[in-house]
Amino acid sequence: MQVLCRVLAVSKAGYYQWRRRPPQPARLWQEAAHTAFTRHARRYGTRRLRAELHAEGHAVGRYALRSWLHRHELRALSTRPHRPRTTVADPAAVVAENKLLGRPAPTAPDQVWVGDITYLPLVGGRWCYLATWRDACSRRVVGWHLAAQMPTELVLLALEQALTLRQPAPGLIIHADRGSQYTSAACRTRIDQAGAVPSFSRPGNPYDNAQAEAGWSTLKTELLPHGTAFASLEEARLEVAHYLDTYFNLDRRHSALGYCSPHQFEHDLKTNLS
């Protein structure tokens, strides 16, 4: 047995654990995998599919899932690069320093929010712009707004939504890049009125706001597969509302959260603290 395990590059403990595992018909986990893959609209790769199936009680690994996807000619959506520039700094603006440098990662929701703007394509070569604020602990999108242009009101309306829904305690850090929408007097005033602390990325350092920007390629791939575009601004608002408020926050598993959804992560965190 020792020789066989060594040749096959498996541990003896792992072999005996496999022997003790009750047999599970492949048909059961494959049906569950197909249901999950379809329900999440081909947005889940093998890692998230495995987490979904494990949560349902199916002991299946990524390699089995990969073989199953290949055998059935199923392919998860893959991200694609984005193009337009949405950050235009105001050289005359007076901005605060980066309050997140050297600071430990937040341990509870509503300690740090991060904001950013991205574009979404409309038919006919037009664009619309989406501003979001995300909680740095739970990854939940706490506020968002979408419009045909990207003035200061774009981020202010998203911020107002977040402040109204979350009612954060004073001391919340609100972080963004140095785009003119965020460094404007109107945005700074609203942050001060909320009792929050403004924080901005360092000049020319894209990594300072990496968490806010990290999900854009995923969002575009899952909302607009195969390079498609929204038919109108109204359609974009409806699709984004369903994706962010219903799917992304409540249902989608995030690898950074141990493959929990933001809603489940916040619920578990609150339960453990109570």
PyMOL commands that set and color helices and strands:
alter all, ss='L'
color gray80, all
select helices_A, chain A and resi 2-7+12-20+26-39+46-55+62-71+152-166+180-183+185-193+206-214+216-223+225-227+233-248+255-257+262-273
alter helices_A, ss='H'
color red, helices_A
select strands_A, chain A and resi 112-122+126-135+141-147+173-176+197-200
alter strands_A, ss='S'
color yellow, strands_A
deselect
rebuild
show_as cartoon
